[in-house]
């Protein structure tokens, strides 16, 4: 028998058996008599699920695992009965290779899986194949669909092993955050931290202590990222320095690791995070005595790559148009989620966890959406259109029909697959990308678009900015804590202005209607032109003043239309025409009353306005 970290005992199995009562102790389970059936059981080819292991103790373990999967809502009744052929395969295999074994945990999972795979191959029952999968940021790719019997046995084994494992949770190689009292996100599938695949025992122990500390101050997602980073660092040490001890980690080794990061193709911000994680890990371990790392600085500030400026990751309008064109091909709940997030711009976790009673109506009959911003730890309310209200009310009716009036959330997984859990973020994302792949939703360059739910939030902020919504209103709508977060969207607005300026077809003319920007000047980059137009010049109601702001205030008040610094474009053509009409009236009045000075001044203004209008209308190429 292998030396495993957990051991089987007869007393422990008696405890396991004592937890199972009545229906669950039977060797034949009738789907219509299952205590956890919600009345929506679908008759399968045979209504009985049969457990036929020769070893009664292993048979008990199989039943216990299946019961617990149902109890924890990780399997539904219908999905378990659909696995009856796989359960039969497992029983027949165990009767062949281990008819008298006392427990599954007498061998490692790897050894059992190797034996089961051989059994399936020899009996021509192995069902593995490749399928196309749509990734989040990559092109569609082929991946291996594993045999369902192997998958089910792996889940059963891990559950049984966990029952026998009496170690403290922090001593295990996989931590269940629910057992540690850590709040987990119900819209995410992962609630465990995996410490497997660390090469060095001393490194593993240090990582566990580091992550235990991190759980007190960081989110589970950040802890997962830290484990992944340190796993890569462990693999690097194992490959290049296999016999290394913690006290031997020095500056040259750190530089060797950092120098290899650019070749990975990771973004500078990601490399910055990796280096920061390793520095924190090394220094905390040295300070707290978790590992015998050198108690000195090994990573310096200059080792970090420069952070790139984060830009909004909005969805182009042409992509949104294609998505909405095919939106009805999504499952109804995914379609409603997409319509809501397009208008409201909440984070995907906030959408998945929307409360059933999220609608509010004021005394004027206007509607508002109320939801909880988990990142900000606060409740948030925004106005919404009646179209989105109708979508939410439709989803509410669907929830009432399937789950009753007491269900707390707006987006449960629909039956028959739903077990009372929420729609997962990853499933929503996969549904969007599958639609994008199936319908070839592409950007303006013909490249297949890869949807990420957070892009909708950026799209809302960008659209509002480009429509001239004040920044403080956008900040309030999106629930940002600081103007700096909202200001990220202002870049797109500036970029839009620059692009529009670059596409400007008219002329920039002076007070005499002469073009003041030559072809060479117009060939200057649009950004430089934009800076000149918007920064170096001063805005006027009917054009701009070429006198730089830094030169101070204008010494010629109200004399723009006779000033050599005046510049204007076709954008102000209507304003110039109105001014010409007003100037003609002034000249007529001044002439009638004999006001010679006013007449002379306004005649010059009239001449300049006529020259400007003629030039801007393209009648004069001077």
For each residue, the residues with C-beta under 8 A, 3 or more apart:
1: 106 107
2: 106 107 108 111
3:
4: 7 105 108
5: 165 167
6: 105 161 164 165 166 167
7: 4 105 164
8: 12 13 102 103 105 106 164
9: 12 13 164
10: 13 14 102
11: 14 15
12: 8 9 15 16 163 164 166
13: 8 9 10 16 17 57 60 61 102 103
14: 10 11 17 18
15: 11 12 18 19
16: 12 13 19 20 60 61 64 163
17: 13 14 20 25 60 64
18: 14 15
19: 15 16 64
20: 16 17 24 25 60 63 64 67
21: 24 25
22: 25 35
23: 26 29 33 34 35
24: 20 21 63 64 67
25: 17 20 21 22 63
26: 23 29
27: 50 51 52 59 63
28: 48 49 50 51
29: 23 26 33 34 48 49 50 51
30: 33 34 47 48
31: 34 37 41 43 44 47 48 49 77 81
32: 37 41 47
33: 23 29 30 37
34: 23 29 30 31 37 41 70 77
35: 22 23
36: 70 71 77
37: 31 32 33 34 40 41 77
38: 77 415
39:
40: 37 78 415 416
41: 31 32 34 37 77 78 81
42: 78 416
43: 31 47
44: 31 47 78 81 82 84
45:
46: 84
47: 30 31 32 43 44 81
48: 28 29 30 31 84
49: 28 29 31 66 80 81 84 87
50: 27 28 29 84 87 88 91
51: 27 28 29 59 62 63 87 91
52: 27 59 88 91 92 95
53: 56 58 59 62 91 94 95
54: 59 94 95 99 100
55: 58 59 94 98 99 100 101 102
56: 53 59 60
57: 13 60 61 102 103
58: 53 55 61 62 94 98 101 102 103 104
59: 27 51 52 53 54 55 56 62 63 91
60: 13 16 17 20 56 57 63 64
61: 13 16 57 58 64 65 103 104 156 160
62: 51 53 58 59 65 66 87 90 91 156
63: 20 24 25 27 51 59 60 66 67
64: 16 17 19 20 24 60 61 67 68 160 163
65: 61 62 68 69 155 156 159 160
66: 49 62 63 69 70 75 80 87 156
67: 20 24 63 64 70 71
68: 64 65 71 72 159
69: 65 66 72 74 75 80 155 159
70: 34 36 66 67 73 74 75 76 77 80
71: 36 67 68
72: 68 69
73: 70 76 419 420 421
74: 69 70 419
75: 66 69 70 79 80 83 419
76: 70 73 79 80 416 417 418 419
77: 31 34 36 37 38 41 70 80 81
78: 40 41 42 44 81 82 416 417
79: 75 76 82 83 417
80: 49 66 69 70 75 76 77 83 84
81: 31 41 44 47 49 77 78 84
82: 44 78 79
83: 75 79 80 86 87 148 152
84: 44 46 48 49 50 80 81 87 88
85: 88 89
86: 83 89 90 148 149 152
87: 49 50 51 62 66 83 84 90 91 152
88: 50 52 84 85 91 92
89: 85 86 92 93 120 125 149
90: 62 86 87 93 94 116 149 152 153 156
91: 50 51 52 53 59 62 87 88 94 95
92: 52 88 89 95 96
93: 89 90 96 97 115 116 119 120
94: 53 54 55 58 90 91 97 98 99 101
95: 52 53 54 91 92 99
96: 92 93 99 119
97: 93 94 115 119
98: 55 58 94 101
99: 54 55 94 95 96
100: 54 55
101: 55 58 94 98 104 106
102: 8 10 13 55 57 58 106
103: 8 13 57 58 61 106 160 164
104: 58 61 101 107 112 156 157 160 161
105: 4 6 7 8 157 160 161 164
106: 1 2 8 101 102 103
107: 1 2 104 111 112
108: 2 4 111 112
109: 112 113 154 157 158 161
110: 113 114
111: 2 107 108 114 115
112: 104 107 108 109 115 116 153 157
113: 109 110 116 117 150 153 154
114: 110 111 117 118
115: 93 97 111 112 118 119
116: 90 93 112 113 119 120 149 150 153
117: 113 114 120 121 126 147 150
118: 114 115 121 122
119: 93 96 97 115 116 122 123 125
120: 89 93 116 117 123 125 126 147 149 150
121: 117 118 124 126
122: 118 119
123: 119 120
124: 121
125: 89 119 120 149
126: 117 120 121 147
127: 147 148 149
128: 144 145 146 147
129: 144 145
130: 142 143 144 145
131: 142 143 145
132: 140 141 142
133: 140 141 142 143
134: 140 430 433 434 436 437
135: 138 139 140 141 433 450
136: 429 433 450 451 452
137: 450 452
138: 135 141 450
139: 135 448
140: 132 133 134 135 437
141: 132 133 135 138
142: 130 131 132 133
143: 130 131 133
144: 128 129 130
145: 128 129 130 131
146: 128 150 151
147: 117 120 126 127 128 150 151
148: 83 86 127 151 152
149: 86 89 90 116 120 125 127 152 153
150: 113 116 117 120 146 147 153 154
151: 146 147 148 154 155
152: 83 86 87 90 148 149 155 156
153: 90 112 113 116 149 150 156 157
154: 109 113 150 151 157 158
155: 65 69 151 152 158 159
156: 61 62 65 66 90 104 152 153 159 160
157: 104 105 109 112 153 154 160 161
158: 109 154 155 161 162
159: 65 68 69 155 156 162 163
160: 61 64 65 103 104 105 156 157 163 164
161: 6 104 105 109 157 158 164 165
162: 158 159 165 176
163: 12 16 64 159 160
164: 6 7 8 9 12 103 105 160 161
165: 5 6 161 162 172
166: 6 12
167: 5 6 171 172
168: 171 172
169: 172 175 176 179 180
170: 175 180 208 212
171: 167 168
172: 165 167 168 169 175
173: 194 195 196
174: 192 193 194 195 196
175: 169 170 172 179 180 192 193 195
176: 162 169 179 180 191 192
177: 180 182 184 191 192 193 215 220
178: 181 182 184 191
179: 169 175 176
180: 169 170 175 176 177 215
181: 178
182: 177 178 215 220
183:
184: 177 178 188 191 220
185: 188 220 349 353 374
186: 352 353 421 422
187: 348 349 352 353 422 423 424 425
188: 184 185 191 349 424 425 426
189: 424 426
190: 220 224
191: 176 177 178 184 188 220
192: 174 175 176 177
193: 174 175 177 211 220 223 224 227
194: 173 174 227
195: 173 174 175 198 204 207 208 211 227
196: 173 174
197: 231 235
198: 195 203 204 207 230 231 234
199: 203 234 235 237 238
200: 203 204 234 237 238 244
201: 204 205
202: 205 206 245 246 291
203: 198 199 200 206 207 230 234 237 246 291
204: 195 198 200 201 207 208 234
205: 201 202 208 209 290 291
206: 202 203 209 210 246 281 285 290 291
207: 195 198 203 204 210 211 227 230 234 281
208: 170 195 204 205 211 212
209: 205 206 212 213 285 288 290
210: 206 207 213 214 226 230 281 284 285 290
211: 193 195 207 208 214 215 223 226 227
212: 170 208 209 215 216
213: 209 210 216 217 284 288
214: 210 211 217 218 222 223 226
215: 177 180 182 211 212 218 220 223
216: 212 213
217: 213 214
218: 214 215 222 223 226
219: 222 223
220: 177 182 184 185 190 191 193 215 223 224
221: 224 225
222: 214 218 219 225 226
223: 193 211 214 215 218 219 220 226 227
224: 190 193 220 221 227 228
225: 221 222 228 229 273 277
226: 210 211 214 218 222 223 229 230 277 281
227: 193 194 195 207 211 223 224 230 231
228: 224 225 231 232
229: 225 226 232 233 273 274 277 278
230: 198 203 207 210 226 227 233 234 277 278 281
231: 197 198 227 228 234 235
232: 228 229 235 236 274
233: 229 230 236 237 257 278
234: 198 199 200 203 204 207 230 231 237 238
235: 197 199 231 232 238 239
236: 232 233 239 240 257 260
237: 199 200 203 233 234 240 241 242 244 249 253
238: 199 200 234 235 241 242
239: 235 236 242
240: 236 237 256
241: 237 238 244 248 253
242: 237 238 239
243:
244: 200 237 241 248 249 253
245: 202 248 292
246: 202 203 206 249 285 291 292 293
247: 292 293 294
248: 241 244 245 253
249: 237 244 246 253 254 282 293 294 298
250: 253 254 294 298
251: 254 255 298
252: 255 256
253: 237 241 244 248 249 250 256 257
254: 249 250 251 257 258 278 298 299 303
255: 251 252 258 259 303
256: 240 252 253 259 260
257: 233 236 253 254 260 261 278
258: 254 255 261 275 299 303
259: 255 256 262
260: 236 256 257 263 264
261: 257 258 264 266 271 274 275
262: 259 271
263: 260
264: 260 261 271
265:
266: 261 270 271 274
267: 270 271 308
268: 271 272 305 306 307 308
269: 272 273 307 308 310
270: 266 267 273 274
271: 261 262 264 266 267 268 274 275 305
272: 268 269 275 276 304 305 307
273: 225 229 269 270 276 277
274: 229 232 261 266 270 271 277 278
275: 258 261 271 272 278 279 299 303 304 305
276: 272 273 279 280 304
277: 225 226 229 230 273 274 280 281
278: 229 230 233 254 257 274 275 281 282 299
279: 275 276 282 283 298 299
280: 276 277 283 284
281: 206 207 210 226 230 277 278 284 285
282: 249 278 279 285 286 293 298 299
283: 279 280 286 287 297
284: 210 213 280 281 287 288 290
285: 206 209 210 246 281 282 288 289 290 291 293
286: 282 283 289 291 293 294 295 296
287: 283 284 295
288: 209 213 284 285
289: 285 286
290: 205 206 209 210 284 285
291: 202 203 205 206 246 285 286
292: 245 246 247
293: 246 247 249 282 285 286 298
294: 247 249 250 286 298
295: 286 287
296: 286
297: 283 300
298: 249 250 251 254 279 282 293 294
299: 254 258 275 278 279 282 303
300: 297 303
301: 304
302:
303: 254 255 258 275 299 300
304: 272 275 276 301
305: 268 271 272 275
306: 268
307: 268 269 272
308: 267 268 269
309:
310: 269 488
311: 488 491 492
312: 458 461 462 488 489 491 492
313: 452 454 455 458
314: 455 458 459 461 462 463 492
315: 319 320 323 449 451 455 456 458 459
316: 319 320 443 444
317: 320 321
318: 321 322 443 444
319: 315 316 322 323 441 442 443 449
320: 315 316 317 323 324 342 459
321: 317 318 324 325
322: 318 319 325 326 439 441 442
323: 315 319 320 326 327 338 432 435 436 441 451
324: 320 321 327 342
325: 321 322
326: 322 323 329 435 439 441
327: 323 324 330 335 338 339
328: 335
329: 326 435 438 439
330: 327 334 335 338 431 432 435
331: 334 335 414 431
332: 335 336 398 414
333: 336 337 395 398 411 414 423
334: 330 331 337 338 423 428 431 432
335: 327 328 330 331 332 338 339
336: 332 333 339 340 391 392 394 395 411
337: 333 334 340 341 351 352 411 423 428
338: 323 327 330 334 335 341 342 432
339: 327 335 336 342 343 387 388 391
340: 336 337 343 344 351 354 388 391 392
341: 337 338 344 345 346 348 351 453 456 457
342: 320 324 338 339 456 459 460
343: 339 340 384 385 387 388 460
344: 340 341 351 369 382 384 388 460
345: 341 456 457 459 460 461 477 478
346: 341 350 351 371 373 457
347: 350 351 373 374 375 453 454 457
348: 187 341 351 352 425 428 429 453 454
349: 185 187 188 352 353 374 425
350: 346 347 353 354 371 372 373 374
351: 337 340 341 344 346 347 348 354 411 428 453
352: 186 187 337 348 349 411 422 423 424 425 428
353: 185 186 187 349 350 371 372 374 409 422
354: 340 350 351 358 371 409 410 411
355: 358 370 371 372 408 409 410
356: 396 399 407 408 409 410
357:
358: 354 355 369 370 371 392 410
359: 367 368 369 370 389 392 393
360: 367 368 369 370 381
361: 365 366 367 368
362: 365 366 368
363:
364:
365: 361 362
366: 361 362 383
367: 359 360 361 383 384 385 386 389
368: 359 360 361 362 381 382 383 384
369: 344 358 359 360 381 382 383 384 388 392
370: 355 358 359 360 379 380 381
371: 346 350 353 354 355 358 379 380
372: 350 353 355 378 379 380
373: 346 347 350 376 377 378 379 380 479
374: 185 347 349 350 353 377
375: 347
376: 373 380 479 481
377: 373 374
378: 372 373 479
379: 370 371 372 373
380: 370 371 372 373 376 479
381: 360 368 369 370
382: 344 368 369 477
383: 366 367 368 369
384: 343 344 367 368 369 388 389
385: 343 367 388 389
386: 367 389 390
387: 339 343 390 391
388: 339 340 343 344 369 384 385 391 392
389: 359 367 384 385 386 392 393
390: 386 387 393 394
391: 336 339 340 387 388 394 395
392: 336 340 358 359 369 388 389 395 396 410
393: 359 389 390 396 397
394: 336 390 391 397 398
395: 333 336 391 392 398 399 410 411
396: 356 392 393 399 400 410
397: 393 394 400 401
398: 332 333 394 395 401 402 414
399: 356 395 396 402 403 407 409 410 412
400: 396 397 403 404 405 407
401: 397 398
402: 398 399 412 414 415 418
403: 399 400 406 407 412 420
404: 400 407
405: 400
406: 403
407: 356 399 400 403 404 412 420
408: 355 356
409: 353 354 355 356 399 412 422
410: 354 355 356 358 392 395 396 399
411: 333 336 337 351 352 354 395 422 423
412: 399 402 403 407 409 418 420 421 422 423
413: 417 418 419 421 422 423 424
414: 331 332 333 398 402 417 418
415: 38 40 402 418
416: 40 42 76 78
417: 76 78 79 413 414
418: 76 402 412 413 414 415 421
419: 73 74 75 76 413
420: 73 403 407 412
421: 73 186 412 413 418 424
422: 186 187 352 353 409 411 412 413
423: 187 333 334 337 352 411 412 413 427 428
424: 187 188 189 352 413 421 427 428
425: 187 188 348 349 352 428 429 453
426: 188 189 429 430
427: 423 424 430 431
428: 334 337 348 351 352 423 424 425 431 432 453
429: 136 348 425 426 432 433 451 452 453
430: 134 426 427 433 434
431: 330 331 334 427 428 434 435
432: 323 330 334 338 428 429 435 436 451 453
433: 134 135 136 429 430 436 437 450 451
434: 134 430 431 437 438
435: 323 326 329 330 431 432 438 439 441
436: 134 323 432 433 439 440 441 448 449 450 451
437: 134 140 433 434 440 448
438: 329 434 435
439: 322 326 329 435 436
440: 436 437 448
441: 319 322 323 326 435 436 448 449
442: 319 322 445 446 447 448 449
443: 316 318 319 446 447 449
444: 316 318
445: 442
446: 442 443
447: 442 443
448: 139 436 437 440 441 442
449: 315 319 436 441 442 443
450: 135 136 137 138 433 436
451: 136 315 323 429 432 433 436 455
452: 136 137 313 429 455
453: 341 347 348 351 425 428 429 432 456 457
454: 313 347 348 457 458
455: 313 314 315 451 452 458 459
456: 315 341 342 345 453 459 460
457: 341 345 346 347 453 454 460 461 478
458: 312 313 314 315 454 455 461 462 489
459: 314 315 320 342 345 455 456 462 463
460: 342 343 344 345 456 457 463 464 477 478
461: 312 314 345 457 458 464 465 474 478 486 488 489
462: 312 314 458 459 465 466 489 492 493
463: 314 459 460 466 467
464: 460 461 467 469 473 474 477 489
465: 461 462 468 469 471 474 489 490 492 493
466: 462 463 492 493 496
467: 463 464
468: 465
469: 464 465 473 474
470: 473 474
471: 465 474 475 483 486 487 490
472: 475 476 483 486
473: 464 469 470 476 477
474: 461 464 465 469 470 471 477 478 480 486 489
475: 471 472 478 480 482 483 485 486
476: 472 473 479
477: 345 382 460 464 473 474
478: 345 457 460 461 474 475 485 486
479: 373 376 378 380 476
480: 474 475 483 485 486
481: 376 485
482: 475 485 486
483: 471 472 475 480 486 487
484: 487 488
485: 475 478 480 481 482 488
486: 461 471 472 474 475 478 480 482 483 489 490
487: 471 483 484 490 491
488: 310 311 312 461 484 485 491
489: 312 458 461 462 464 465 474 486 492 493
490: 465 471 486 487 493 494
491: 311 312 487 488 494 495
492: 311 312 314 462 465 466 489 495 496
493: 462 465 466 489 490 496 497
494: 490 491 497 498 530
495: 491 492 498 499
496: 466 492 493 499 500
497: 493 494 500 501 530 534
498: 494 495 501 502 526 527 529 530
499: 495 496 502 503 526
500: 496 497 503 504
501: 497 498 504 526 529 530 533
502: 498 499 526 529 530
503: 499 500
504: 500 501 569
505: 570
506: 569 570 571 616
507: 515 517 569 570 615 616
508: 515 516 517 567 568 569
509: 512 513 514 515 516 567 568 569 612 615 616
510: 513 514 516 564 566 567
511: 560 561 562 563 564 566 608 612
512: 509 608 611 612
513: 509 510 608 610 611 612 613 614 615 616 620 622
514: 509 510 615 622
515: 507 508 509 518 615 621 622
516: 508 509 510 546 567
517: 507 508 521 522
518: 515 521 522
519: 522 523
520: 523 524
521: 517 518 524
522: 517 518 519 529
523: 519 520
524: 520 521 528 529
525: 528 529
526: 498 499 501 502 529 530
527: 498 530 531
528: 524 525 531 532
529: 498 501 502 522 524 525 526 532 533
530: 494 497 498 501 502 526 527 533 534
531: 527 528 534 535 536
532: 528 529 535 536 537
533: 501 529 530 536 537 544
534: 497 530 531 537
535: 531 532 549
536: 531 532 533 548 549
537: 532 533 534 544 545 546 547 548 549 567
538: 544 545 547 548 549 554
539: 544
540: 543 544 545 560 566
541: 575
542: 560 568 572 575 576 579
543: 540 560 566 567 568 569 572
544: 533 537 538 539 540 567 568
545: 537 538 540 554 560 563 565 566 567
546: 516 537 565 566 567
547: 537 538 551 554 565
548: 536 537 538 551
549: 535 536 537 538
550:
551: 547 548
552:
553:
554: 538 545 547 557 563 565
555:
556: 559 560 563
557: 554
558:
559: 556 562 563
560: 511 540 542 543 545 556 563 566
561: 511 566 579 605 608 609
562: 511 559 601 604 605 608
563: 511 545 554 556 559 560 566
564: 510 511
565: 545 546 547 554
566: 510 511 540 543 545 546 560 561 563
567: 508 509 510 516 537 543 544 545 546
568: 508 509 542 543 544 572 576 612 616
569: 504 506 507 508 509 543 572 616
570: 505 506 507 573 616
571: 506
572: 542 543 568 569 575 576
573: 570 576 577 613 616 617
574: 577 578
575: 541 542 572 578 579
576: 542 568 572 573 579 580 609 612 613 616
577: 573 574 580 581 613
578: 574 575 581 582
579: 542 561 575 576 582 583 605 609
580: 576 577 583 584 606 609 610 613
581: 577 578 584 585
582: 578 579 585 586
583: 579 580 586 587 602 605 606 609
584: 580 581 587 588 606
585: 581 582 588 589
586: 582 583 589 590 598 602
587: 583 584 590 591 599 602 603 606
588: 584 585 591 592
589: 585 586 592 593
590: 586 587 593 595 598 599 602
591: 587 588 594 595 599
592: 588 589
593: 589 590
594: 591
595: 590 591 598 599
596: 599 600
597: 600 601
598: 586 590 595 601 602
599: 587 590 591 595 596 602 603
600: 596 597 603 604
601: 562 597 598 604 605
602: 583 586 587 590 598 599 605 606
603: 587 599 600 606 607
604: 562 600 601 607 608
605: 561 562 579 583 601 602 608 609
606: 580 583 584 587 602 603 609 610
607: 603 604 610 611
608: 511 512 513 561 562 604 605 611 612
609: 561 576 579 580 583 605 606 612 613
610: 513 580 606 607 613 614
611: 512 513 607 608 614 615 620
612: 509 511 512 513 568 576 608 609 615 616
613: 513 573 576 577 580 609 610 616 617
614: 513 610 611 617 619 620
615: 507 509 513 514 515 611 612 618 619 620 622
616: 506 507 509 513 568 569 570 573 576 612 613
617: 573 613 614
618: 615 621
619: 614 615
620: 513 611 614 615
621: 515 618
622: 513 514 515 615
